[in-house]
Amino acid sequence: MLDSFHNSTYGPRAANMPRDLDGYVHLTAEAWLAAPMDSAGEPMTREQAEGLAGQARAAVRAAEAALAVWRQEG
């Protein structure tokens, strides 16, 4: 499994995917902790990174389901 991918991979279905400053979506907390983020705030905590990874995985599942429906209809 990939740890990260660019949000453009899913086109418009990536709208709800959390991403870093470079547009990458990360599926693991470790990848989020290493990602370039807005440095104006405090450093990201492990809990925040795990939350973002969980959101990203859920968004990928939703995008995959939408793509499956689209493929069936097309």
C-alpha positions in Angstrom: 0.0 0.0 0.0 1.2 3.5 -0.8 1.8 5.8 2.1 1.0 8.9 0.0 -0.3 10.0 -3.4 -1.0 13.3 -5.1 -4.6 14.4 -4.8 -4.9 14.8 -8.6 -4.9 11.0 -8.8 -8.6 11.1 -7.9 -9.5 14.3 -9.8 -12.7 15.9 -8.6 -13.3 13.0 -6.2 -10.4 14.2 -4.1 -12.2 17.3 -2.9 -12.8 16.0 0.6 -9.3 14.4 1.0 -7.0 16.1 3.5 -3.8 17.1 1.8 -0.5 18.7 2.7 0.9 22.0 1.2 2.1 20.2 -1.9 -1.2 18.5 -2.6 -0.3 15.1 -1.3 -2.7 12.9 0.6 -1.1 10.7 3.3 -2.6 7.4 4.5 -0.3 6.9 7.5 0.4 9.0 10.6 4.1 8.8 9.9 3.7 10.3 6.4 1.6 13.1 7.9 4.2 13.9 10.5 6.8 14.2 7.7 4.6 16.2 5.4 5.0 19.9 4.6 2.3 21.7 6.5 1.5 25.3 7.4 4.2 26.2 9.8 2.3 29.1 11.4 0.9 26.8 14.1 2.2 24.3 16.5 3.9 21.1 15.2 1.4 18.3 14.4 0.8 15.8 17.2 0.7 12.1 16.6 -3.0 12.2 17.5 -3.7 14.8 14.8 -1.6 12.8 12.3 -3.6 9.7 13.1 -6.8 11.6 12.6 -5.8 13.0 9.3 -4.7 9.5 8.1 -8.0 8.1 9.1 -9.9 10.9 7.3 -7.7 10.3 4.2 -8.4 6.5 4.2 -12.1 7.1 4.6 -12.1 9.7 1.7 -10.2 7.2 -0.5 -12.8 4.5 0.3 -15.6 7.0 -0.7 -13.8 8.0 -3.9 -13.2 4.4 -4.8 -16.9 3.6 -4.3 -17.9 6.6 -6.4 -15.5 5.5 -9.2 -16.9 2.0 -9.1 -20.4 3.4 -9.6 -19.2 5.7 -12.4 -17.5 2.7 -14.1 -20.7 0.6 -13.9 -22.8 3.4 -15.4 -20.3 4.3 -18.1 
